[in-house]
Amino acid sequence: MNNYKLIYTKQAKKDAEKVTSSGLKSKVKELLDNLRKDPLQDYPPYEKLVGDLAGAYSRRINIQRRLVCQVYKKEKIVKVIRMWSHYEGALQNHDFVFDFIRRGSSLHRRYAFCHRHPFGRNGRQ
């Protein structure tokens, strides 16, 4: 069985400290183990996110907290974006977008810096 590789954003690593201190570590560990085996399995249920987080998936840690990730099927990679909430500034004005490119047998990571205008697309807040 080929497992998925998990990678974590800086924010997800910060969220891990909150998870540990809140007593949710075992639940998150269980979710991460499930993501490693099959990130798109039906249980526990997930939802596809829209808007700034389009292309990402959210799974419930508890009634208030969510684990947010992106799945790269070809590369067998799951990028964990958040482990606390996708409502609390998951994407701010500056985002790093991870673009994975397979070259030969090795996987290379290319980072693209995206800037979002603080007043939105039409210049108004």
Contacts in CASP RR format, 6 or more apart in sequence:
PFRMAT RR
TARGET T0000
AUTHOR 0000-0000-0000
METHOD contacts of the structure
MODEL  1
MNNYKLIYTKQAKKDAEKVTSSGLKSKVKELLDNLRKDPLQDYPPYEKLV
GDLAGAYSRRINIQRRLVCQVYKKEKIVKVIRMWSHYEGALQNHDFVFDF
IRRGSSLHRRYAFCHRHPFGRNGRQ
1 37 0 8 1.000
2 76 0 8 1.000
3 36 0 8 1.000
3 37 0 8 1.000
3 76 0 8 1.000
4 35 0 8 1.000
4 36 0 8 1.000
4 37 0 8 1.000
4 38 0 8 1.000
4 39 0 8 1.000
4 71 0 8 1.000
4 76 0 8 1.000
4 77 0 8 1.000
4 78 0 8 1.000
5 36 0 8 1.000
5 76 0 8 1.000
5 77 0 8 1.000
5 78 0 8 1.000
6 32 0 8 1.000
6 35 0 8 1.000
6 36 0 8 1.000
6 77 0 8 1.000
6 78 0 8 1.000
6 80 0 8 1.000
7 77 0 8 1.000
7 78 0 8 1.000
7 79 0 8 1.000
7 80 0 8 1.000
7 98 0 8 1.000
8 16 0 8 1.000
8 79 0 8 1.000
8 80 0 8 1.000
9 79 0 8 1.000
9 80 0 8 1.000
9 81 0 8 1.000
9 82 0 8 1.000
9 96 0 8 1.000
11 81 0 8 1.000
11 82 0 8 1.000
11 90 0 8 1.000
12 80 0 8 1.000
12 81 0 8 1.000
12 82 0 8 1.000
12 83 0 8 1.000
15 82 0 8 1.000
15 83 0 8 1.000
15 84 0 8 1.000
16 28 0 8 1.000
16 83 0 8 1.000
18 83 0 8 1.000
18 84 0 8 1.000
19 25 0 8 1.000
19 28 0 8 1.000
19 61 0 8 1.000
19 65 0 8 1.000
19 83 0 8 1.000
19 84 0 8 1.000
22 65 0 8 1.000
24 61 0 8 1.000
24 62 0 8 1.000
24 65 0 8 1.000
27 61 0 8 1.000
27 62 0 8 1.000
28 61 0 8 1.000
28 67 0 8 1.000
28 83 0 8 1.000
31 44 0 8 1.000
31 59 0 8 1.000
31 61 0 8 1.000
31 67 0 8 1.000
32 67 0 8 1.000
32 80 0 8 1.000
34 41 0 8 1.000
34 44 0 8 1.000
35 59 0 8 1.000
35 69 0 8 1.000
35 78 0 8 1.000
35 80 0 8 1.000
36 78 0 8 1.000
39 57 0 8 1.000
39 69 0 8 1.000
39 71 0 8 1.000
39 78 0 8 1.000
40 46 0 8 1.000
40 57 0 8 1.000
40 71 0 8 1.000
44 59 0 8 1.000
44 60 0 8 1.000
45 59 0 8 1.000
45 60 0 8 1.000
46 57 0 8 1.000
46 58 0 8 1.000
46 59 0 8 1.000
47 57 0 8 1.000
47 58 0 8 1.000
48 55 0 8 1.000
48 56 0 8 1.000
48 57 0 8 1.000
49 55 0 8 1.000
49 56 0 8 1.000
49 57 0 8 1.000
49 58 0 8 1.000
49 68 0 8 1.000
49 86 0 8 1.000
52 90 0 8 1.000
52 91 0 8 1.000
53 68 0 8 1.000
53 81 0 8 1.000
53 86 0 8 1.000
53 90 0 8 1.000
53 91 0 8 1.000
55 70 0 8 1.000
56 68 0 8 1.000
56 69 0 8 1.000
56 70 0 8 1.000
56 81 0 8 1.000
56 86 0 8 1.000
57 68 0 8 1.000
57 69 0 8 1.000
57 70 0 8 1.000
57 71 0 8 1.000
58 66 0 8 1.000
58 67 0 8 1.000
58 68 0 8 1.000
58 86 0 8 1.000
59 66 0 8 1.000
59 67 0 8 1.000
59 69 0 8 1.000
60 66 0 8 1.000
60 67 0 8 1.000
61 67 0 8 1.000
61 83 0 8 1.000
64 85 0 8 1.000
65 83 0 8 1.000
65 84 0 8 1.000
65 85 0 8 1.000
66 82 0 8 1.000
66 84 0 8 1.000
66 85 0 8 1.000
66 86 0 8 1.000
67 80 0 8 1.000
67 82 0 8 1.000
67 83 0 8 1.000
68 80 0 8 1.000
68 81 0 8 1.000
68 82 0 8 1.000
68 83 0 8 1.000
68 86 0 8 1.000
68 90 0 8 1.000
69 78 0 8 1.000
69 79 0 8 1.000
69 80 0 8 1.000
69 81 0 8 1.000
70 78 0 8 1.000
70 79 0 8 1.000
70 81 0 8 1.000
71 77 0 8 1.000
71 78 0 8 1.000
72 78 0 8 1.000
72 79 0 8 1.000
72 100 0 8 1.000
74 102 0 8 1.000
75 100 0 8 1.000
75 102 0 8 1.000
75 107 0 8 1.000
77 100 0 8 1.000
77 107 0 8 1.000
79 98 0 8 1.000
81 90 0 8 1.000
82 88 0 8 1.000
82 90 0 8 1.000
91 116 0 8 1.000
92 116 0 8 1.000
93 115 0 8 1.000
93 116 0 8 1.000
93 117 0 8 1.000
93 118 0 8 1.000
94 113 0 8 1.000
94 114 0 8 1.000
94 115 0 8 1.000
94 116 0 8 1.000
95 114 0 8 1.000
95 116 0 8 1.000
96 111 0 8 1.000
96 112 0 8 1.000
96 113 0 8 1.000
96 114 0 8 1.000
97 111 0 8 1.000
97 112 0 8 1.000
97 113 0 8 1.000
97 114 0 8 1.000
98 109 0 8 1.000
98 110 0 8 1.000
98 111 0 8 1.000
99 109 0 8 1.000
99 110 0 8 1.000
99 111 0 8 1.000
99 112 0 8 1.000
100 107 0 8 1.000
100 108 0 8 1.000
100 109 0 8 1.000
100 110 0 8 1.000
101 107 0 8 1.000
101 108 0 8 1.000
101 110 0 8 1.000
102 108 0 8 1.000
117 123 0 8 1.000
118 125 0 8 1.000
119 125 0 8 1.000
END
